[in-house]
Amino acid sequence: MSQFEADALTSEVVANYLREHPDFFTKRGDLVDSLALPHHEGQAAISLVHLQMKRQRQRIDELEEEISTLMSLAKSNDRTFHEFMSLEESILKCDCLISVIKTIEDAAKLMGLVAYFRLLGTQPGYYSLDKNGYQRFATNYLNGKSAYLGRLRKADQVLLLGDGARAPEMGSYVILPLKKKSLQGILVFSSSDGGHFQPDMDTLFLRHLTLVLSHLVDTLPWKGQTYERVSHSSSQ
């Protein structure tokens, strides 16, 4: 059999198969997209062109829906951006860490959240963080990530926040380590809504807040060590 005859036979086999399986291309959209088909009046291939056009229209509809979603997200992000920029401006004006904490707690309350601030190296009390407890949590949940988002077991709540924290048992959390050259502490936000903080959420604004906060922890005095805790308007 010559190469020409072999090619003709192969083409005939393909043609017969396609005639017997008219839905072949509908199940292989990626193949349809990759075909470069001539479109001339009267040619049988026009059905494939129509199929391509249908898929293109579907893709346009999908893109329009994605754009609408992105626009809504951008609007929400714009509001969040301004909220966090305003918060950062406020804490940069503070002259001590107690004022910084109070400012963050008040801002969290306005957003329907509760803020928690825990530091290493402080005297035992409300704001102290147990290093060993944090390391166990970090090993189990962070694994090198810059934040943890999601639900938190009661045991982990006590481990990180202590027995005195009024943390929602069925809520959701975002836990952000504060680091300079080494671990300084953690910033935590909680919501009573168990689905508020999701693992796939973007933490860009929160991570920038922790950078500013880490700088302030490194430079500002505590100024208020005689008080074990300050007024927690955001946790009441």
C-alpha positions as CSV (number, residue, x, y, z in Angstrom):
1,M,0.0,0.0,0.0
2,S,1.4,3.4,-1.0
3,Q,1.6,6.3,1.4
4,F,-1.1,8.1,-0.7
5,E,-3.4,5.1,-0.3
6,A,-2.6,4.9,3.4
7,D,-3.4,8.6,3.9
8,A,-6.7,8.2,2.0
9,L,-7.7,5.2,4.1
10,T,-6.9,7.0,7.3
11,S,-8.9,10.1,6.2
12,E,-11.9,7.8,5.2
13,V,-11.8,6.1,8.6
14,V,-11.8,9.5,10.4
15,A,-14.7,10.7,8.2
16,N,-16.7,7.6,8.8
17,Y,-16.1,7.8,12.5
18,L,-17.3,11.4,12.6
19,R,-20.4,10.6,10.6
20,E,-21.2,7.8,13.0
21,H,-20.5,10.1,16.1
22,P,-22.0,13.5,15.3
23,D,-21.5,14.6,18.9
24,F,-17.8,14.0,18.8
25,F,-16.8,17.7,18.8
26,T,-19.4,18.7,21.4
27,K,-17.6,16.6,23.9
28,R,-14.2,17.9,22.9
29,G,-14.4,21.7,23.2
30,D,-10.7,22.1,23.4
31,L,-10.2,20.4,20.0
32,V,-12.9,22.6,18.4
33,D,-11.1,25.7,19.7
34,S,-7.8,24.6,18.2
35,L,-9.2,23.9,14.7
36,A,-8.5,26.5,12.0
37,L,-11.4,25.8,9.6
38,P,-12.1,27.6,6.3
39,H,-15.6,29.0,6.1
40,H,-17.0,29.1,2.6
41,E,-20.6,29.0,1.6
42,G,-21.9,25.5,1.0
43,Q,-19.0,23.6,2.7
44,A,-19.9,20.9,5.2
45,A,-17.5,22.3,7.7
46,I,-19.8,25.2,8.4
47,S,-21.4,23.3,11.2
48,L,-18.1,23.3,13.0
49,V,-17.8,27.0,12.5
50,H,-21.2,27.5,14.0
51,L,-20.2,25.4,16.9
52,Q,-17.1,27.6,17.3
53,M,-19.2,30.7,17.2
54,K,-21.6,29.3,19.8
55,R,-18.7,28.5,22.1
56,Q,-17.3,32.0,21.5
57,R,-20.7,33.5,22.5
58,Q,-20.7,31.4,25.6
59,R,-17.2,32.5,26.5
60,I,-18.2,36.1,25.9
61,D,-21.1,35.7,28.3
62,E,-18.8,34.1,30.9
63,L,-16.3,36.9,30.5
64,E,-19.0,39.5,31.0
65,E,-20.1,37.7,34.1
66,E,-16.5,37.6,35.4
67,I,-16.1,41.3,34.7
68,S,-19.3,42.1,36.7
69,T,-18.0,40.0,39.6
70,L,-14.6,41.7,39.4
71,M,-16.2,45.2,39.3
72,S,-18.2,44.3,42.5
73,L,-15.0,43.0,44.1
74,A,-13.1,46.1,43.1
75,K,-15.9,48.3,44.7
76,S,-15.7,46.2,47.9
77,N,-11.9,46.3,47.8
78,D,-11.9,50.0,47.3
79,R,-14.0,50.4,50.5
80,T,-11.7,48.0,52.4
81,F,-8.6,49.8,51.1
82,H,-9.9,53.2,52.5
83,E,-10.8,51.6,55.8
84,F,-7.4,50.1,56.3
85,M,-5.5,53.2,55.0
86,S,-7.5,55.3,57.5
87,L,-6.7,52.8,60.3
88,E,-3.0,52.9,59.4
89,E,-3.0,56.7,59.5
90,S,-4.6,56.6,62.9
91,I,-2.2,54.1,64.5
92,L,0.9,56.0,63.1
93,K,-0.3,59.0,65.2
94,C,-0.3,57.0,68.4
95,D,2.5,57.5,70.9
96,C,2.2,54.1,72.7
97,L,1.2,50.6,72.0
98,I,-1.9,50.8,74.3
99,S,-3.2,53.5,72.1
100,V,-2.4,51.5,69.0
101,I,-4.3,48.5,70.4
102,K,-7.3,50.6,71.4
103,T,-7.4,52.2,67.9
104,I,-7.3,48.8,66.2
105,E,-10.0,47.4,68.5
106,D,-12.3,50.3,67.8
107,A,-11.8,50.1,64.1
108,A,-12.5,46.3,64.1
109,K,-15.8,46.9,66.0
110,L,-16.9,49.3,63.3
111,M,-16.3,46.5,60.8
112,G,-18.3,44.1,62.8
113,L,-15.2,42.2,64.0
114,V,-13.2,41.7,67.2
115,A,-9.5,42.4,67.3
116,Y,-7.0,40.6,69.6
117,F,-3.4,41.7,70.1
118,R,-0.8,39.3,71.7
119,L,2.9,40.0,72.3
120,L,5.9,37.9,73.2
121,G,8.1,39.2,76.1
122,T,5.4,41.0,78.0
123,Q,4.5,40.4,81.6
124,P,2.0,37.6,82.1
125,G,-1.4,39.1,81.5
126,Y,-4.1,39.7,78.9
127,Y,-1.7,40.7,76.1
128,S,0.9,38.1,76.6
129,L,1.5,35.3,74.0
130,D,2.8,31.9,75.0
131,K,5.7,31.2,72.6
132,N,5.4,27.4,72.9
133,G,1.7,27.5,72.3
134,Y,2.1,29.7,69.2
135,Q,4.8,27.4,67.8
136,R,2.5,24.4,68.1
137,F,-0.2,26.3,66.3
138,A,2.2,27.6,63.6
139,T,3.5,24.1,62.9
140,N,0.0,22.7,62.6
141,Y,-1.8,25.5,60.7
142,L,0.6,28.1,59.2
143,N,3.3,25.9,57.6
144,G,5.2,29.0,56.4
145,K,2.1,30.9,55.3
146,S,1.7,34.6,56.2
147,A,-1.8,34.1,57.7
148,Y,-4.3,31.6,58.8
149,L,-8.0,32.0,57.9
150,G,-10.9,29.9,58.9
151,R,-12.4,28.4,62.0
152,L,-10.5,27.9,65.2
153,R,-10.9,25.1,67.7
154,K,-11.6,26.0,71.3
155,A,-8.3,24.6,72.4
156,D,-6.4,26.7,69.9
157,Q,-8.4,29.8,70.9
158,V,-7.2,29.3,74.5
159,L,-3.7,28.5,73.3
160,L,-3.4,31.7,71.4
161,L,-5.7,34.2,73.1
162,G,-5.9,32.9,76.7
163,D,-8.8,31.9,78.9
164,G,-10.0,35.5,79.3
165,A,-10.7,36.3,75.6
166,R,-14.3,36.5,74.5
167,A,-13.8,34.6,71.3
168,P,-16.7,33.2,69.3
169,E,-16.6,29.4,69.3
170,M,-18.5,29.0,66.1
171,G,-17.0,32.0,64.3
172,S,-14.1,32.5,61.9
173,Y,-10.7,34.0,62.3
174,V,-7.7,35.5,60.6
175,I,-4.4,35.1,62.5
176,L,-1.4,37.2,61.4
177,P,2.1,36.8,62.9
178,L,3.9,40.0,63.7
179,K,7.5,39.7,62.8
180,K,10.5,42.0,62.5
181,K,13.8,40.0,62.7
182,S,11.9,37.4,64.8
183,L,8.4,36.8,66.0
184,Q,7.0,39.7,68.0
185,G,3.4,38.5,68.5
186,I,0.1,38.1,66.7
187,L,-2.8,40.2,65.4
188,V,-6.1,38.3,65.3
189,F,-9.5,39.3,64.0
190,S,-12.6,37.3,64.6
191,S,-16.1,37.3,63.2
192,S,-19.2,35.6,64.7
193,D,-19.9,34.6,61.1
194,G,-18.3,31.2,60.6
195,G,-17.9,31.9,56.9
196,H,-16.5,35.4,57.0
197,F,-12.8,34.5,56.9
198,Q,-12.2,31.9,54.2
199,P,-8.8,30.2,53.4
200,D,-8.8,31.6,49.8
201,M,-9.3,35.2,50.8
202,D,-6.8,37.9,49.8
203,T,-4.9,39.2,52.9
204,L,-3.0,42.0,51.1
205,F,-4.4,44.9,53.3
206,L,-4.1,42.9,56.5
207,R,-0.5,42.0,55.7
208,H,0.4,45.6,55.1
209,L,-1.3,46.5,58.4
210,T,1.0,43.9,60.2
211,L,4.1,45.5,58.6
212,V,3.1,48.9,60.1
213,L,2.2,47.3,63.4
214,S,5.5,45.4,63.6
215,H,7.4,48.7,63.1
216,L,5.3,50.3,65.9
217,V,5.9,47.3,68.3
218,D,9.6,47.7,67.7
219,T,9.7,51.5,68.3
220,L,6.8,52.6,70.6
221,P,6.8,52.2,74.4
222,W,4.1,50.1,76.0
223,K,3.0,52.9,78.3
224,G,0.3,51.2,80.4
225,Q,2.1,48.2,82.0
226,T,0.4,49.0,85.3
227,Y,-2.9,47.9,83.7
228,E,-3.3,44.2,82.9
229,R,-5.8,45.2,80.2
230,V,-7.4,48.3,78.9
231,S,-11.0,48.9,78.0
232,H,-12.1,46.4,75.3
233,S,-15.0,48.1,73.6
234,S,-14.6,45.8,70.6
235,S,-14.9,42.7,72.7
236,Q,-18.0,43.7,74.7
